Amino acid sequence: MSCVIKSRFKTTAYPLNDAYIFNGLLLGQFKSSGQTYTVDTALDRLDKIGSTQWRAIIFLYLSWVFIGTVSSVWPSLLTDYTICTFSASRWQGSLIGTCHFIAYAIFGALNGILADKCGTKNITSLGCLFAGYFMLLTSFAPSFFWVIFLDTLVGACCGAVLGTSATFTMELLPKAKRELPSLLLQLAFGMGGVLAYTIAMVMTTMDLSWRYASVLSSLLALPPVLIALTLPESPHHYVSRGEIVKAEKVLAQLTSENRMDCLPGKLAQSMMVKAQCERKEGNEWLLLFYPPRMFVLTMTLLVLRILTNVLYAGYFYFTPSLLKSIENEQYKCPPYSSTDYLRMMWSISSELLSVPVLLVASHFLRQRAVFFWTTLLSAIPLGFLLLPGLSTTKSFALVFASRTLHTAFNQSFFLYTPQIFPSACRGRGVGLILAFGVIGAAAAPFVGGFLVSENLFLGKLFFFILCGIVTVGSVFLPDTSGKDLENPMYAGVK
């Protein structure tokens, strides 16, 4: 089979290969001799977002709404619910959040390996499916042990979703279109937290058990799982695995939705990705620590991620503990009234306000400057919080301001991490950073909950010192603005 191409200069017959025909389009438009292009080149020429890319963005947001519900707010609420239901002590209740985030850490790293081998879309959708399933089983838990066990499994699945969902969607978008969907992720996560408090408040108002809230929360996993069935895998993943034909099919689909012609030539691995595969084949972990400057950068990211997660996850436990400490409330069952839920919902709305803060900061400042100023300004309200005699309203206002700025930093730092690592080990790199970072989140129930409840001043001082350390550490991070995903700043090859 062949096709004749006529021009003013000559007439040429080109052979057609059926393997390169997809949805009626010629992939690569007749492979010219020696002419190649990369995934980033093909994506960056798209001038708008097609239907597949919009579905990927919606899939990402719905995944984050679900995770914001079951992995941010829910463990802190579940702690207090189970203390009432099973007469557990305060420190035993803190084990729920700790085990949740330890499993998140361990399986976050393992899922990074699976994402590199099986694809980020598959791991994200399966993570949502099983997290919802174990969340549903939690509602039927017969004892305190089963609550811890099942919520630990929820945490393991959440590690898969949060670590791979953003990577999958960003790899389907052109470079110029990645920033806004990325920055709005925190909005989806915050909406998940607000939704969790709303469900809990409605259940309390209707005098229903926390088990009903668990059932309703588990149903939020269905929308992203159903959307995932309509999405292709990332072309970056296919190229890193050497499956060029599959990557070409995905790019042809995205190109056709933009009503554009495919690039002439053959899709190929970029020189950077090819060098990574040839030089480190079977040893992708080495790319995270070689050359030495990559080792320093990876270790810096690990430390900052741990400290950042102590602060970020700690706020979810810090707010209710601060409320009870200031008002000298004794522990009660049910643990919170409708008024308490409204106060905590107002506090978590800082997650939503962090989005415009980050948008404005990213517009006017370079990436590293965003890190520095958001962390520095978030430390100032914590310093004022150390003053004695503050009312409940003033204390909550200071926590709200600090939490807004730190959430903006946390989201910017989360989106920054995948840009550091090369394509051949991006899933491993992101999984490793998230896994070690959740060590900090595992400490949050004791720091933000137990410590603040026992000694309010020490708890506030601990948060202030950590925020200062993160501010100093952020200065040493490189700026990756405008870098290709296939060619990050420190790719591990010369």
Sequence and secondary structure as in RCSB ss.txt:
>XXXX:A:sequence
MSCVIKSRFKTTAYPLNDAYIFNGLLLGQFKSSGQTYTVDTALDRLDKIGSTQWRAIIFLYLSWVFIGTVSSVWP
SLLTDYTICTFSASRWQGSLIGTCHFIAYAIFGALNGILADKCGTKNITSLGCLFAGYFMLLTSFAPSFFWVIFL
DTLVGACCGAVLGTSATFTMELLPKAKRELPSLLLQLAFGMGGVLAYTIAMVMTTMDLSWRYASVLSSLLALPPV
LIALTLPESPHHYVSRGEIVKAEKVLAQLTSENRMDCLPGKLAQSMMVKAQCERKEGNEWLLLFYPPRMFVLTMT
LLVLRILTNVLYAGYFYFTPSLLKSIENEQYKCPPYSSTDYLRMMWSISSELLSVPVLLVASHFLRQRAVFFWTT
LLSAIPLGFLLLPGLSTTKSFALVFASRTLHTAFNQSFFLYTPQIFPSACRGRGVGLILAFGVIGAAAAPFVGGF
LVSENLFLGKLFFFILCGIVTVGSVFLPDTSGKDLENPMYAGVK
>XXXX:A:secstr
 EEEEE SS EEEEE  GGGEETTEETTSS  TT EE HHHHHHT  S  HHHHHHHHHHHHHHHHHIIIIIIHH
HHHHHHHHHHH   HHHHHHHHHHHHHHHHHHHHHHHHHHHHH HHHHHHHHHHHHHHHHHHHTT  SHHHHHHH
HHHHHHHHHHHHHHHHHHHHTTS GGGSHHHHHTHHHHHHHHHHHHHHHHHHHHHTT  HHHHHHHHHGGGHHHH
HHHTT    HHHHHHTT HHHHHHHHHHHHHHTT    SSEE   HHHHHHHHHHTT GGGGGT SHHHHHHHHH
HHHHHHHHHHHHHHHHHHHHHHHHHHTT    SSS  HHHHHHHHHHHTHHHHHHHHHHHHHHHS HHHHHHHHH
HHHHHHHHHHTSTT  HHHHHHHHHHHHHHHHHHHHHHHHHHHHHS GGGHHHHHHHHHHHHHHHHHHHIIIIII
IHHH HHHHHHHHHHHHHHHHHHHTTS   TT  SSS SS S  
